[in-house]
Amino acid sequence: MTITGSVAAGPALVVADSDDYDLSVPGATDTPPQTVSVGDSTHEVSALATVDYGDSLAVDVTAPEGTDFDVDLYNSDSHVETFESGSGTERVTFDTDDVDPGSYMLALYIDGNHVDIFPVVIASHDVTTSHPTEVNSDGEVTIDTTVSEISSAETLSGVEVAVWNDDTVIRNEATATGDDSYQLTISGSQLEEGESYNVYAIAQGTDEVEGEPEALGVSYGSTLTVTDSDDSDEDDDDKTDDNGDSEEDETDEGETDSEGSDYDGTDEEENETDDTQNETNQSEQSDDTDDNVVQPNTDDDEDDESDADSVPVLGVQFLLLGTLFIGLVCRTIVRT
């Protein structure tokens, strides 16, 4: 399946809750800001947390001194799996071995209201990708994905890959090439020449949320740049993985990239000319690091409901990690 389309800019940010209340998760991935309505208030969602199943999930809460709070962990069915309580500004910790892997949302609950929210994936599978950093506009690029099991609690149904930027999203189902390996080839002509794109892969489960497979694991983002078809393609075989490591250049004789991060621009090569070129490429990749973020959906199709026992959430359809993860669609949050 291939889906192409445009990603519209989100609405202007109107935040009803103040900076006095905040949820954050150390190590979370930044996302483009998305304004989400919860009852009569709005919240900015701008990050996604991922934690391996069985590991502790640390959540930092900011609240005025002496303010009691609960942090609720909602599953994709909008039910509270568990919660942690505290007061003021402090860190609370969830044990993820007590919940199933999948898609969740943290909600900060104070004085009868949810004052902040934060999406989370509890991963049963580790996902990594490897691919060239560049593709010619008239060429092709192959994206290799490896999936390793963290927990057998959930069944893997497949892997989908997204290549996207602020203007374009391309989703494709990767083809299994082994027990834990998947591969996808896309054409450079599907992308805009001169543009850089984020590349993400997601391990999908057998359960569905709003017609989308639930996320069981996500890769770190990497970058792909589309070059002019007339440009030299000598760097096409320089691969990057989603941890920033580079592989040996197969096209340049007598040179080997270092095993360090591509982001620090410290690849050591014997050929001074190629070294300069590679550092330029690495600089471009570093400039794009802030763009390696997940893209939320901007759809808002839900009707507003209100009663004393429920908090309606309007359009909480987080189209995350290259539009592959809709796991936090909460039509009505009911706190029991």
Wavefront OBJ file of the C-alpha trace (Angstrom):
o trace
v 0.000 0.000 0.000
v 1.256 3.460 -0.894
v -0.351 6.623 0.399
v 0.815 10.045 -0.704
v -0.590 13.357 0.336
v -0.011 16.749 1.842
v 0.387 17.630 5.500
v -1.508 20.802 6.281
v -0.205 23.262 8.834
v -1.841 23.004 12.240
v -4.152 25.628 13.678
v -2.859 28.622 15.582
v -1.829 27.701 19.109
v -4.285 28.714 21.808
v -3.278 27.239 25.145
v -5.840 27.407 27.907
v -3.704 25.723 30.538
v -0.803 27.762 31.923
v 2.872 26.993 32.256
v 2.193 26.177 35.905
v 1.180 22.656 34.816
v 3.297 20.446 32.597
v 4.037 16.814 31.745
v 7.344 15.754 30.212
v 9.224 12.499 29.649
v 13.042 12.411 29.530
v 14.343 11.353 26.118
v 11.071 11.977 24.281
v 11.102 12.783 20.558
v 10.053 16.304 19.571
v 7.074 16.648 17.249
v 5.545 19.572 15.372
v 3.183 21.334 17.802
v -0.421 20.122 17.672
v -3.247 21.888 19.464
v -5.667 19.440 21.083
v -8.990 20.373 22.723
v -9.943 18.703 25.983
v -13.296 19.934 27.203
v -13.101 23.714 27.391
v -9.302 23.830 27.378
v -6.591 23.265 24.782
v -3.196 21.631 25.055
v -0.078 21.671 22.938
v 1.211 18.212 22.056
v 4.797 18.499 20.862
v 6.600 15.255 21.754
v 6.296 11.451 21.789
v 7.796 9.158 24.417
v 8.893 5.585 23.686
v 9.897 3.084 26.360
v 10.749 -0.606 26.051
v 8.293 -2.985 27.668
v 9.570 -3.893 31.125
v 11.560 -0.680 31.565
v 10.481 2.088 33.897
v 8.703 5.100 32.426
v 9.789 8.283 34.205
v 7.395 11.237 33.998
v 8.262 14.736 35.203
v 5.374 16.780 36.554
v 5.394 20.538 37.007
v 2.713 21.939 39.312
v 2.487 24.655 41.971
v 3.861 23.743 45.376
v 1.360 21.847 47.472
v -0.857 20.934 44.490
v -1.922 17.284 44.572
v -2.080 15.497 41.212
v -2.583 12.153 39.507
v -0.856 11.085 36.292
v -3.211 8.703 34.482
v -1.942 6.233 31.886
v -4.730 5.736 29.308
v -4.746 2.867 26.832
v -6.000 3.133 23.254
v -9.502 2.187 24.444
v -9.551 5.358 26.589
v -9.409 3.434 29.856
v -7.036 4.160 32.719
v -4.537 1.301 32.964
v -2.821 2.709 36.042
v -1.932 6.001 37.681
v 0.657 7.582 39.937
v 0.049 10.357 42.473
v 2.193 13.180 43.785
v 2.314 16.808 44.832
v 3.914 19.910 43.380
v 6.861 19.505 41.019
v 8.273 15.988 41.108
v 8.996 12.865 39.074
v 6.726 9.819 39.113
v 7.597 6.410 37.684
v 5.459 3.737 36.000
v 6.414 0.046 35.849
v 5.622 -1.000 32.292
v 5.811 -4.729 32.959
v 2.334 -4.405 34.469
v 0.730 -3.203 31.195
v 0.580 -4.563 27.662
v 2.831 -3.118 24.959
v 1.067 -0.657 22.692
v -0.164 2.921 22.383
v -0.889 5.018 25.463
v -1.479 8.560 26.642
v -0.414 10.188 29.877
v -2.835 12.726 31.346
v -2.136 15.092 34.245
v -5.237 15.212 36.460
v -5.632 18.102 38.929
v -8.777 19.287 40.728
v -11.087 17.296 38.472
v -9.478 18.383 35.185
v -6.901 17.020 32.769
v -4.472 19.925 32.467
v -1.845 18.323 30.190
v -1.393 15.210 28.035
v 1.561 13.275 26.581
v 1.559 10.347 24.075
v 3.580 7.211 24.825
v 4.478 3.959 23.047
v 5.364 0.994 25.247
v 7.418 -1.045 22.796
v 7.460 -4.821 22.478
v 9.851 -4.603 19.508
v 13.042 -2.683 18.795
v 13.129 -1.127 15.314
v 16.173 0.140 13.393
v 16.558 1.382 9.822
v 19.481 1.707 7.411
v 19.532 3.525 4.067
v 21.636 5.887 1.912
v 21.629 9.504 3.019
v 20.932 10.718 -0.534
v 18.943 9.660 -3.576
v 18.932 11.134 -7.080
v 15.601 12.450 -8.279
v 15.700 9.904 -11.109
v 17.026 7.064 -8.948
v 15.763 4.724 -6.231
v 16.530 4.270 -2.555
v 16.213 1.073 -0.516
v 15.351 1.308 3.168
v 16.287 -1.733 5.256
v 14.510 -2.296 8.572
v 15.417 -4.734 11.322
v 12.953 -5.662 14.058
v 13.979 -7.496 17.211
v 11.608 -8.762 19.874
v 11.702 -7.234 23.338
v 8.631 -9.074 24.610
v 6.516 -11.860 23.175
v 3.382 -10.342 24.719
v 2.250 -8.938 21.361
v 2.285 -10.393 17.829
v 4.019 -8.495 15.049
v 1.880 -8.144 11.933
v 4.283 -6.171 9.756
v 6.339 -3.034 9.285
v 5.405 0.226 7.629
v 7.859 2.938 6.587
v 7.170 6.658 6.191
v 9.258 9.158 4.254
v 7.975 12.667 4.919
v 8.566 16.333 5.527
v 6.264 19.237 6.319
v 4.719 19.142 2.840
v 4.626 15.492 1.754
v 4.020 12.101 3.328
v 4.687 8.753 1.652
v 3.653 5.593 3.494
v 4.581 2.116 2.332
v 4.352 -1.383 3.718
v 7.806 -2.956 3.831
v 8.371 -6.453 2.435
v 9.692 -9.165 4.763
v 13.091 -10.436 3.603
v 13.773 -12.656 6.621
v 12.538 -13.508 10.090
v 13.379 -10.064 11.453
v 14.275 -8.028 8.365
v 12.176 -5.897 6.028
v 12.925 -3.865 2.929
v 11.299 -1.066 0.998
v 12.396 0.642 -2.232
v 10.960 3.981 -3.297
v 11.625 6.161 -6.319
v 13.333 9.528 -6.023
v 10.761 10.876 -8.468
v 8.141 10.595 -5.696
v 10.040 13.216 -3.721
v 10.922 16.859 -4.316
v 14.389 17.582 -5.676
v 16.552 19.500 -3.216
v 14.368 18.633 -0.232
v 15.233 16.600 2.860
v 12.876 14.018 4.317
v 12.493 12.205 7.623
v 12.526 8.404 7.528
v 10.754 6.350 10.188
v 9.693 2.723 10.525
v 7.099 1.290 12.859
v 6.451 -2.261 14.020
v 2.723 -2.887 13.872
v 0.588 -5.210 15.916
v -2.530 -7.183 15.065
v -4.882 -4.929 17.068
v -6.310 -1.845 15.396
v -7.230 1.593 16.686
v -9.536 3.629 14.459
v -8.566 1.445 11.503
v -4.811 1.773 12.043
v -2.608 -1.020 13.427
v -1.422 -0.332 16.947
v 2.242 0.614 17.338
v 4.537 -1.963 18.961
v 7.799 -0.139 18.356
v 9.254 2.797 16.436
v 12.648 3.633 14.997
v 14.706 6.716 15.655
v 14.397 9.189 12.815
v 16.953 9.491 10.034
v 17.251 11.830 7.053
v 17.112 11.357 3.274
v 18.021 14.173 0.840
v 16.936 14.262 -2.815
v 19.685 15.469 -5.159
v 19.635 16.716 -8.733
v 19.817 13.886 -11.258
v 22.891 15.559 -12.757
v 24.766 15.555 -9.454
v 27.393 12.932 -8.722
v 25.922 9.880 -7.062
v 29.184 8.741 -5.514
v 27.702 9.146 -2.038
v 24.591 7.114 -2.769
v 26.103 4.057 -1.112
v 26.957 5.931 2.105
v 24.357 4.513 4.439
v 22.985 5.901 7.636
v 21.149 4.042 10.344
v 18.701 5.636 12.716
v 21.305 5.797 15.487
v 23.497 8.031 13.348
v 26.204 5.472 12.508
v 27.690 5.360 9.052
v 28.762 2.355 7.048
v 31.730 1.892 4.787
v 31.511 3.769 1.499
v 31.337 1.055 -1.147
v 32.069 3.342 -4.088
v 35.223 5.162 -2.905
v 38.313 2.982 -2.877
v 40.722 3.319 0.010
v 38.431 5.181 2.386
v 36.400 4.023 5.358
v 33.993 6.094 7.429
v 34.542 6.098 11.161
v 32.055 4.344 13.411
v 31.156 7.591 15.195
v 28.016 9.642 14.848
v 27.266 11.282 11.521
v 26.051 14.313 13.428
v 29.423 15.382 14.801
v 31.106 15.692 11.393
v 34.203 13.729 12.499
v 34.426 10.976 9.862
v 38.114 10.294 9.187
v 39.020 9.453 5.618
v 42.316 9.291 3.758
v 40.987 11.114 0.740
v 40.877 14.820 1.647
v 38.482 15.767 -1.150
v 35.948 13.085 -0.243
v 36.367 14.029 3.416
v 35.312 17.584 2.648
v 32.327 16.380 0.672
v 31.250 13.963 3.409
v 31.569 16.652 6.087
v 29.309 18.839 3.974
v 26.747 16.050 3.790
v 27.048 15.490 7.518
v 26.552 19.183 8.180
v 23.386 19.087 6.113
v 22.188 16.096 8.088
v 22.957 17.900 11.355
v 20.937 20.876 10.169
v 18.038 18.523 9.592
v 18.252 16.894 13.006
v 15.603 19.161 14.454
v 13.321 18.142 11.609
v 13.508 14.456 12.501
v 10.257 14.618 14.330
v 6.984 12.833 14.208
v 4.042 14.335 12.367
v 0.633 14.531 14.027
v -2.634 14.346 12.199
v -4.599 17.594 12.057
v -8.010 15.988 11.592
v -10.662 17.082 14.079
v -13.800 15.116 13.362
v -15.112 14.313 16.818
v -18.185 15.907 18.392
v -17.898 17.718 21.705
v -19.518 15.882 24.589
v -19.609 16.846 28.239
v -20.834 15.417 31.513
v -19.627 15.350 35.080
v -17.873 12.001 34.748
v -16.121 12.347 31.407
v -13.693 14.647 29.650
v -14.226 14.838 25.867
v -11.148 14.920 23.693
v -11.660 16.499 20.290
v -9.627 15.152 17.424
v -6.919 13.481 19.479
v -5.694 11.558 16.454
v -1.930 11.603 16.798
v -0.680 10.557 13.393
v 2.742 9.780 14.739
v 6.079 8.737 13.339
v 5.485 9.460 9.709
v 1.707 9.116 10.010
v 2.006 5.471 10.971
v 0.685 5.528 14.521
v -2.867 6.415 15.425
v -2.920 4.902 18.858
v -4.338 7.597 21.058
v -7.764 8.310 19.590
v -9.753 9.100 22.689
v -13.340 9.839 21.864
v -14.237 10.317 25.521
v -11.811 9.989 28.408
v -13.621 8.457 31.375
v -11.809 8.530 34.682
v -12.962 5.773 37.028
l 1 2 3 4 5 6 7 8 9 10 11 12 13 14 15 16 17 18 19 20 21 22 23 24 25 26 27 28 29 30 31 32 33 34 35 36 37 38 39 40 41 42 43 44 45 46 47 48 49 50 51 52 53 54 55 56 57 58 59 60 61 62 63 64 65 66 67 68 69 70 71 72 73 74 75 76 77 78 79 80 81 82 83 84 85 86 87 88 89 90 91 92 93 94 95 96 97 98 99 100 101 102 103 104 105 106 107 108 109 110 111 112 113 114 115 116 117 118 119 120 121 122 123 124 125 126 127 128 129 130 131 132 133 134 135 136 137 138 139 140 141 142 143 144 145 146 147 148 149 150 151 152 153 154 155 156 157 158 159 160 161 162 163 164 165 166 167 168 169 170 171 172 173 174 175 176 177 178 179 180 181 182 183 184 185 186 187 188 189 190 191 192 193 194 195 196 197 198 199 200 201 202 203 204 205 206 207 208 209 210 211 212 213 214 215 216 217 218 219 220 221 222 223 224 225 226 227 228 229 230 231 232 233 234 235 236 237 238 239 240 241 242 243 244 245 246 247 248 249 250 251 252 253 254 255 256 257 258 259 260 261 262 263 264 265 266 267 268 269 270 271 272 273 274 275 276 277 278 279 280 281 282 283 284 285 286 287 288 289 290 291 292 293 294 295 296 297 298 299 300 301 302 303 304 305 306 307 308 309 310 311 312 313 314 315 316 317 318 319 320 321 322 323 324 325 326 327 328 329 330 331 332 333 334 335 336
